[in-house]
Amino acid sequence: MLKLTSPDIHDGKTIPMKHVFKGMSCTGENVSPALSWSGAPAGTKSYAVTCHDPDAPTGSGWWHWVVYNIPADVTALPQGAGDPATKLMPKGAAQGKTDFGTAGYGGPCPPPGHGTHHYHFKVFALDVDHLDIPDGGSPAMVGFNLHFHTLGKAELVGLFGR
């Protein structure tokens, strides 16, 4: 059974400021958390990682991170890998655009006074080694492809409000 863990994000606990967005009146450091996974189903050929906030007042939530085409022999992303400038993503992996309008990690930044939001970090084990999506693909395009190729998934839900 696929399992997702992190030394930085703990299921049901508040996300540390290091991983909160920097901008839009948020004062975090916007560093993506370290993630690791184990227990991939038989036939796994690649992975994808996403982070979504369904509580955002948009009607469709807010996409904070979309990574796909992670090779099957990779079972972790180091802290900071979500910043394209760090070059910490595994070779072949691509980052899609978030709802911030750019590729890469964008941390939590809910509207002030909107309550606690739930940030769903998920890893998907896929039955293909490559999703045919250009770099910077939209979350909807990635999600559509994940729907048809997921063998298993696991998640952690971090919390944040201001």
C-alpha positions, 0 to 999 in steps of 0.5 A: 500500500502506497504511503506518503510521509514528510519530516516537514508536513504532518497529517492534520497539523499546522504547516510551518511558516517555512512552507507558507507562500511569500507574497500576497500579504503572506510572510512565509519562505515558500520552501516546498516540503520534503516528501517521501513515499513507499509501498508502490503498487506492482506495475508502477512506472512513474509518480506525480505529486500534487498539493491542492486546497479545496477550501479556497474561495474560488469554486474550484479550490487552489492548486499549489503544486503539480509535479509529474513524470517523476521516474519510478526509481525516485521515492522522495523529493528533497525540501526546496525541490519545488523551486525550479531555480534549485534544480533539485527535481529528479531528471525527467520530472516536470512541474505544472503551473499552479494557480499562482500562474507559475510552475513550481511550489506555491505555499499556503496563503489563505485569505485572512479570516477565512478559517483553517484551510486543508492542504492535500499533498498527494503522491500518485503511482502511475502505470505509464513512465511519462505523461504526454503533457508539456512542461508547465501543464495546467492542473486540469490537464495533469489531473485528467491524465492522472485519472486514467493512469493511477494505480495507487495514491496516498496523501497527507493533509496539512492545515493553515489559516490566518 
